[in-house]
Every structure is written in C-alpha cells, then in structure tokens.
C-alpha cells in the first residue's frame, strides 16, 4: 500500500454541528496526498452519520468508547501510514495551503517538527505576535531566521520552558520522529483534576520539541475555534 505524504490526525467528540467546514477545509488542501484519520471518541450525536456521508477514499473513520481526545489521537497515530503526521482538532480550521507551507519546510530543511502561527476565534492578532516583547525575546534568544518567515530552533524543548505558545492543530512532525520520541503515552488522559483540566496537548507538543530540527513558520495558517466545551476555552 502506497505511503501517503501526510496523515492528518483528528479526534472528535459531539462536534457534528460544527465540524463539516473543518473537514471540508482539510479535503480542499492544495496538497492532496494525504489520509485523514478521524477517531470518534464515543459521540452521542450524529457524528458517525455525517462522516459516513463523505465519499472520499482518503478518509478513514475509527470509533472508540469515550476515552477522551488524547487517546483518540494516539489511536489515530497508531493507524497512520503517512511520512508526516499533522494534527487538527475538530473545531480548528486550516488555511488551504497549510500542508503545502509545512511540507516546504520539512523537505528543504529535513525537519523533524514544524509549527505555524495561528489566530484564535474572536481575537484580532495572531497568538505568536512579533509585536510583543515577550515573543521577540523568545525568538531572539532561541531561534535563527533561516528563510522568509521561517525560524529554526536548536533547542525548542528548552525554549518552551520559558514560553509555550504552540497549539496542537498548528503542529506537524515526521512519522520517524513521532516513533523515536515514543509517541503519545497510553497512560495519559485529559481528565479533570478537581476543578482544573489538564493541558493534555502539551504532552505531545513538548515531546515533539525534543529535536534540534524544529522550525516555526511565522504565517497564520490556522484558526482555532472556541466552542463552549473546548478545554482551552477557559483559563
């Protein structure tokens, strides 16, 4: 079976009312060589019915009893065959050239890990805002500008101990790198700890950052949604 260039990893749970535009944006990517692996985490709405209406051989739908999105991501990664893994949550939307822009960096720099800038729904400026002194210092102290809007981090893992602006839907890594860092832990879950919910996606983000071949593209290629049940919707 031919290896696709990208495996798009998407967990979903009760997003039937909002995720059609997100899936349509993925299917409309200017790079078409990908598989889209969607893991339904025990939805109680008509998620599976909607997914079954898509007639596209690139879509693979898996189901699991509700075990939260971390393990849904892990399940998708275990099934993935692509050269690169790109994560997208089911309430976040990609620019049509998202895969194209990150693939250029993977190919040119033999990158392990690539992330882009993004904007959050309801906000006017990108989250990684170069007009802010915090961001300017973060990049100046930890990254080198190697191309137009492209920064190379020698030690992104250390840099994230001072400032962590990366979101899951804006990151991609090579399959080889994912396997080398041990992937997503099968023991990790994003269950609430008292009144605090864990930032579960920082687990794979920080693991992915363990490389000297990490790159940041300072282009807004993703819009993060903010649904009422979104775990990042409340500080």
ROGU-642758 format. One record per residue: z, y, x of N, C-alpha, C in turn; residue number from 1. Coordinates in steps of 0.05 Angstrom, whole numbers. Each point is the difference from the previous one (the first is absolute). Layout:
<<Z Y X> <Z Y X> <Z Y X> NUM>;
...
END
This chain:
<<0 -24 17> <0 24 -17> <0 25 18> 1>;
<<-19 18 -5> <-3 24 17> <25 18 -2> 2>;
<<8 10 23> <24 17 0> <-8 28 -9> 3>;
<<13 11 -20> <-5 28 -8> <11 19 21> 4>;
<<-11 24 1> <10 20 19> <29 8 -7> 5>;
<<5 5 -26> <26 9 -9> <11 -18 -21> 6>;
<<26 -4 0> <15 -11 -22> <17 23 -12> 7>;
<<-5 8 -24> <16 20 -13> <23 -14 -15> 8>;
<<24 8 6> <24 -13 -9> <13 17 -22> 9>;
<<2 -10 -25> <11 15 -22> <19 -16 -16> 10>;
<<26 7 0> <19 -11 -19> <0 17 -25> 11>;
<<5 -12 -23> <1 16 -25> <20 -12 -19> 12>;
<<12 18 -16> <19 -9 -21> <-1 20 -23> 13>;
<<-8 -9 -23> <-1 16 -24> <-14 27 4> 14>;
<<-24 0 13> <-15 24 5> <-26 1 -16> 15>;
<<-1 -17 -21> <-25 -2 -15> <-10 27 -10> 16>;
<<18 18 -7> <-8 25 -12> <-11 20 20> 17>;
<<3 -5 26> <-7 20 20> <-18 -11 22> 18>;
<<-2 -26 4> <-12 -8 25> <-31 -4 0> 19>;
<<-13 2 -23> <-29 -2 0> <-14 20 18> 20>;
<<7 26 -1> <-13 19 19> <6 -7 29> 21>;
<<23 -11 6> <7 -8 28> <-19 -23 8> 22>;
<<-3 -20 -16> <-17 -23 7> <-29 10 1> 23>;
<<-8 17 -18> <-28 10 1> <-5 15 26> 24>;
<<19 15 9> <-3 15 26> <-2 -20 23> 25>;
<<14 -22 -1> <-2 -20 21> <-28 -13 0> 26>;
<<-10 -7 -23> <-26 -13 -3> <-22 19 7> 27>;
<<4 26 -1> <-20 20 7> <0 9 29> 28>;
<<16 -13 17> <1 7 28> <-27 0 13> 29>;
<<-5 19 18> <-26 0 14> <-4 -23 19> 30>;
<<22 -12 9> <-1 -26 13> <5 -21 -21> 31>;
<<-19 -18 -3> <2 -20 -22> <8 -28 9> 32>;
<<3 -3 26> <6 -26 12> <31 -5 -1> 33>;
<<10 -8 -23> <29 -4 -2> <6 -20 -22> 34>;
<<24 -11 1> <11 -15 -22> <24 16 -11> 35>;
<<4 0 -26> <22 14 -12> <19 -21 -12> 36>;
<<23 -3 12> <19 -20 -8> <23 14 -16> 37>;
<<1 -5 -26> <20 12 -17> <20 -21 -9> 38>;
<<25 5 6> <21 -18 -8> <16 12 -23> 39>;
<<-2 -13 -23> <15 9 -24> <28 -11 2> 40>;
<<20 18 1> <28 -8 5> <14 -5 -27> 41>;
<<-12 -18 -16> <14 -7 -25> <-2 21 -21> 42>;
<<-22 14 -3> <-3 22 -19> <5 -10 -29> 43>;
<<11 17 -16> <4 -7 -29> <-19 16 -18> 44>;
<<-17 16 12> <-21 14 -16> <-26 -16 2> 45>;
<<-23 13 -5> <-25 -15 1> <-15 3 26> 46>;
<<15 2 22> <-12 2 27> <-21 -21 5> 47>;
<<7 -26 -4> <-18 -22 6> <-25 1 -18> 48>;
<<3 9 -25> <-23 2 -17> <-20 21 10> 49>;
<<11 22 9> <-18 21 11> <-13 -9 25> 50>;
<<15 -13 18> <-12 -9 25> <-22 -21 -5> 51>;
<<3 -16 -20> <-20 -20 -6> <-26 12 -10> 52>;
<<1 25 -8> <-24 13 -10> <-19 10 22> 53>;
<<10 0 25> <-16 9 23> <-18 -23 9> 54>;
<<-26 4 1> <-19 -20 9> <-9 8 28> 55>;
<<17 -6 20> <-6 7 28> <11 -22 17> 56>;
<<-17 -13 15> <8 -23 16> <19 7 23> 57>;
<<3 26 5> <18 8 22> <29 1 -9> 58>;
<<5 -2 -26> <27 2 -11> <12 -28 -2> 59>;
<<24 -3 11> <15 -25 -2> <27 7 -12> 60>;
<<7 -12 -23> <24 6 -14> <19 -24 3> 61>;
<<25 6 9> <21 -20 2> <23 8 -18> 62>;
<<16 -19 -7> <23 5 -18> <25 -12 13> 63>;
<<22 14 -4> <26 -11 8> <21 9 -21> 64>;
<<20 -16 -4> <23 8 -16> <13 24 14> 65>;
<<11 18 -16> <9 26 10> <19 -4 24> 66>;
<<-9 10 24> <15 -2 25> <-2 25 16> 67>;
<<-8 22 -13> <-2 27 11> <-24 2 19> 68>;
<<-8 26 5> <-25 5 13> <-2 -8 29> 69>;
<<23 -1 14> <-1 -8 28> <-11 -28 3> 70>;
<<10 -19 -16> <-9 -27 1> <-28 -4 -12> 71>;
<<-7 18 -18> <-28 0 -10> <-19 7 22> 72>;
<<7 20 16> <-17 8 23> <-2 -24 20> 73>;
<<23 -13 5> <0 -22 18> <-18 -23 -10> 74>;
<<1 -5 -25> <-17 -21 -12> <-29 6 4> 75>;
<<-8 26 -5> <-27 8 4> <-9 -3 29> 76>;
<<17 9 18> <-6 -2 29> <-4 -29 9> 77>;
<<16 -18 -12> <-3 -28 7> <-27 -12 -8> 78>;
<<-11 12 -21> <-26 -9 -10> <-24 15 13> 79>;
<<6 22 13> <-21 18 10> <-16 -13 23> 80>;
<<-26 6 0> <-18 -11 20> <-14 22 17> 81>;
<<6 25 -7> <-15 22 13> <8 5 29> 82>;
<<-17 13 15> <5 8 27> <22 21 1> 83>;
<<1 17 -21> <20 21 -2> <13 -1 -27> 84>;
<<26 7 -1> <15 1 -25> <5 29 -7> 85>;
<<-8 8 -24> <5 27 -10> <17 -2 -25> 86>;
<<22 14 -1> <19 -1 -22> <-5 22 -20> 87>;
<<1 -7 -26> <-3 20 -21> <17 -8 -23> 88>;
<<19 17 -7> <17 -6 -24> <-16 8 -25> 89>;
<<8 -11 -23> <-16 2 -24> <4 26 -15> 90>;
<<12 20 12> <0 27 -12> <-10 21 20> 91>;
<<-12 -9 22> <-10 18 20> <-31 -2 2> 92>;
<<-14 22 4> <-29 -1 -1> <-12 9 26> 93>;
<<-20 -15 9> <-14 5 25> <-25 18 -3> 94>;
<<-5 17 19> <-25 14 3> <-22 -21 5> 95>;
<<-24 6 -9> <-22 -19 2> <-6 -9 29> 96>;
<<7 17 20> <-5 -6 28> <25 -9 15> 97>;
<<20 -8 -15> <25 -8 14> <-5 -23 19> 98>;
<<-11 -21 -9> <-5 -23 18> <-20 7 23> 99>;
<<-19 16 -6> <-20 9 20> <14 15 23> 100>;
<<18 18 -8> <13 17 21> <19 -16 17> 101>;
<<15 -19 -12> <18 -15 17> <-15 -21 16> 102>;
<<-22 -11 -10> <-16 -19 15> <-12 13 25> 103>;
<<-8 24 -2> <-11 14 24> <21 1 22> 104>;
<<25 4 -7> <21 1 20> <6 -28 11> 105>;
<<2 -19 -18> <4 -28 9> <-22 -8 20> 106>;
<<-25 6 -6> <-22 -9 16> <-2 15 27> 107>;
<<4 26 -1> <-4 17 24> <23 -4 19> 108>;
<<25 -2 -9> <23 -1 17> <13 -27 2> 109>;
<<-12 -21 -12> <13 -26 -1> <29 2 -9> 110>;
<<4 14 -21> <27 6 -10> <13 -24 -13> 111>;
<<26 0 1> <16 -20 -15> <9 11 -27> 112>;
<<5 26 -1> <13 12 -23> <-12 28 -4> 113>;
<<-8 6 -25> <-12 26 -6> <12 10 -26> 114>;
<<8 25 -1> <9 12 -25> <-13 28 -3> 115>;
<<-2 8 -25> <-13 26 -6> <20 19 -13> 116>;
<<-9 25 -2> <16 19 -15> <-4 -5 -30> 117>;
<<16 13 -16> <-1 -5 -29> <14 23 -15> 118>;
<<-5 1 -25> <13 20 -17> <14 -15 -23> 119>;
<<22 11 -9> <15 -12 -22> <-6 14 -26> 120>;
<<-4 -15 -21> <-6 12 -26> <20 22 -7> 121>;
<<-10 23 -8> <18 22 -7> <6 19 23> 122>;
<<-7 -7 25> <4 17 23> <-26 13 9> 123>;
<<2 23 13> <-23 15 7> <-9 -4 29> 124>;
<<17 -10 17> <-7 -3 28> <4 -29 9> 125>;
<<-14 -9 20> <4 -27 10> <28 -4 10> 126>;
<<10 -25 -2> <28 -5 9> <2 3 31> 127>;
<<-20 -9 15> <0 4 29> <-13 27 5> 128>;
<<16 21 -2> <-10 27 -1> <2 13 27> 129>;
<<-23 5 13> <0 11 27> <8 29 1> 130>;
<<5 13 -23> <10 27 -1> <31 0 3> 131>;
<<12 -23 -2> <29 -2 3> <8 -6 29> 132>;
<<20 14 9> <9 -4 28> <9 -28 5> 133>;
<<12 -13 -20> <9 -28 3> <-23 -18 7> 134>;
<<-22 3 -15> <-23 -17 5> <-14 7 27> 135>;
<<-1 26 6> <-13 9 25> <15 -12 24> 136>;
<<27 1 -1> <16 -11 21> <-2 -30 2> 137>;
<<-2 -13 -23> <-2 -30 -1> <-26 -9 14> 138>;
<<-22 14 -6> <-25 -7 13> <-1 8 29> 139>;
<<9 24 6> <-1 10 27> <16 -17 19> 140>;
<<22 -10 -9> <18 -16 18> <-7 -30 1> 141>;
<<-17 -9 -18> <-4 -29 -2> <-29 -9 -1> 142>;
<<-19 18 -4> <-28 -8 -4> <-19 18 16> 143>;
<<-23 -11 6> <-21 15 13> <-25 2 -19> 144>;
<<-12 23 -1> <-24 4 -15> <-23 -12 15> 145>;
<<-13 -21 -11> <-21 -14 15> <-28 3 -13> 146>;
<<-1 12 -23> <-25 5 -14> <5 19 -22> 147>;
<<-21 7 -15> <3 18 -22> <19 -11 -21> 148>;
<<23 13 -3> <21 -8 -19> <13 -27 6> 149>;
<<-4 -11 24> <11 -26 7> <21 2 22> 150>;
<<23 -10 -5> <22 0 19> <8 -28 8> 151>;
<<5 -4 25> <8 -26 11> <30 1 7> 152>;
<<15 -19 -10> <29 -3 6> <3 -22 20> 153>;
<<13 6 22> <7 -21 20> <24 -17 -10> 154>;
<<19 14 -13> <24 -15 -10> <7 11 -27> 155>;
<<-15 -8 -20> <4 10 -27> <27 -10 -11> 156>;
<<8 -24 8> <26 -10 -10> <23 19 7> 157>;
<<0 9 25> <21 19 9> <-3 26 -15> 158>;
<<-25 9 -4> <-4 25 -14> <10 -1 -29> 159>;
<<-1 -23 -12> <9 -2 -28> <30 0 -2> 160>;
<<14 -3 22> <29 2 -1> <9 30 -4> 161>;
<<-18 19 6> <5 28 -3> <-11 11 -26> 162>;
<<-24 -11 -8> <-14 11 -23> <-18 -22 -11> 163>;
<<3 -7 -26> <-16 -22 -11> <-14 10 -25> 164>;
<<-25 9 3> <-15 11 -22> <-21 -19 -12> 165>;
<<-1 -25 9> <-22 -18 -7> <7 -15 -27> 166>;
<<-20 -2 -17> <3 -16 -24> <-18 -25 1> 167>;
<<8 -20 -14> <-14 -26 1> <-30 2 -6> 168>;
<<-6 15 -21> <-28 1 -9> <-18 16 19> 169>;
<<11 11 21> <-16 15 19> <-3 -14 27> 170>;
<<8 -25 1> <1 -14 26> <-17 -25 -1> 171>;
<<-11 -8 23> <-15 -24 3> <5 -11 28> 172>;
<<-2 -26 3> <5 -13 26> <-19 -24 3> 173>;
<<-5 -7 25> <-17 -24 4> <15 -25 -9> 174>;
<<-14 -20 -9> <11 -25 -7> <15 -12 24> 175>;
<<-11 2 23> <12 -10 25> <27 13 4> 176>;
<<1 26 -3> <25 15 4> <21 -8 -21> 177>;
<<-9 -3 -24> <19 -9 -22> <12 -26 7> 178>;
<<-16 -19 9> <11 -27 8> <19 3 24> 179>;
<<-8 16 19> <16 2 25> <28 12 -5> 180>;
<<2 18 -19> <26 13 -5> <17 -16 -21> 181>;
<<-11 -23 -9> <15 -16 -18> <-3 6 -29> 182>;
<<-18 19 -6> <-6 7 -28> <24 10 -15> 183>;
<<-1 -3 -26> <22 8 -18> <20 -22 -2> 184>;
<<25 7 3> <21 -21 -1> <2 -13 -28> 185>;
<<3 -26 0> <3 -14 -26> <28 3 -11> 186>;
<<18 11 16> <28 4 -10> <4 28 -10> 187>;
<<-20 18 3> <4 28 -7> <-8 4 -29> 188>;
<<16 16 -14> <-7 8 -27> <10 29 -5> 189>;
<<-11 12 -20> <7 28 -6> <18 2 -24> 190>;
<<19 -17 -2> <20 1 -22> <18 24 5> 191>;
<<9 11 -22> <18 24 2> <27 -8 13> 192>;
<<9 17 17> <26 -4 13> <19 20 -13> 193>;
<<15 -9 -20> <16 19 -15> <-18 19 -15> 194>;
<<4 26 5> <-17 20 -12> <-23 9 18> 195>;
<<-2 -13 24> <-20 8 19> <-22 -22 1> 196>;
<<-25 8 -2> <-21 -19 3> <-11 1 28> 197>;
<<-4 -23 12> <-10 -1 28> <-28 10 2> 198>;
<<-7 12 23> <-27 8 6> <-14 -24 12> 199>;
<<-9 -18 -17> <-10 -26 9> <-25 1 17> 200>;
<<-17 20 -5> <-25 1 15> <4 8 29> 201>;
<<23 12 6> <5 8 28> <2 -24 19> 202>;
<<6 -23 -12> <1 -25 15> <-26 -6 14> 203>;
<<-22 -1 -16> <-26 -7 12> <-11 24 15> 204>;
<<7 24 -8> <-10 24 15> <12 0 28> 205>;
<<26 -5 2> <13 1 27> <-9 -24 17> 206>;
<<-3 -23 -12> <-11 -23 15> <-28 6 10> 207>;
<<-16 12 -17> <-28 7 8> <-1 19 23> 208>;
<<21 17 2> <1 21 21> <6 -11 27> 209>;
<<7 -26 2> <7 -12 26> <-26 -6 15> 210>;
<<-13 20 12> <-24 -3 15> <-6 25 15> 211>;
<<-15 -2 21> <-9 24 15> <-27 9 -10> 212>;
<<-10 -13 -20> <-27 7 -11> <2 8 -29> 213>;
<<17 21 -6> <3 10 -26> <-13 28 -2> 214>;
<<-14 5 -22> <-16 24 -3> <5 13 -27> 215>;
<<0 26 0> <3 16 -25> <-25 17 -4> 216>;
<<-11 -2 -24> <-23 16 -8> <10 23 -18> 217>;
<<-2 24 10> <10 23 -15> <-21 10 -20> 218>;
<<-6 -18 -19> <-18 6 -22> <13 -12 -25> 219>;
<<0 16 -22> <12 -9 -25> <-19 -20 -13> 220>;
<<7 -26 1> <-17 -21 -11> <13 -15 -23> 221>;
<<25 7 -6> <15 -14 -21> <16 20 -17> 222>;
<<1 -6 -26> <17 15 -18> <21 -20 -11> 223>;
<<26 7 5> <21 -18 -8> <9 8 -29> 224>;
<<0 -20 -17> <9 5 -28> <30 0 -2> 225>;
<<10 11 -21> <28 1 -5> <5 -8 -29> 226>;
<<3 -26 -5> <6 -10 -26> <31 1 -5> 227>;
<<8 -3 -24> <29 2 -7> <16 -21 14> 228>;
<<-12 -23 5> <16 -22 12> <-6 -3 30> 229>;
<<-15 20 11> <-6 -2 28> <25 2 18> 230>;
<<2 -18 19> <25 -1 16> <4 25 17> 231>;
<<-23 13 7> <2 25 16> <1 25 -18> 232>;
<<2 -4 -26> <0 22 -18> <26 16 0> 233>;
<<21 -11 10> <26 14 1> <13 -4 27> 234>;
<<9 22 11> <14 -2 26> <28 -11 -4> 235>;
END
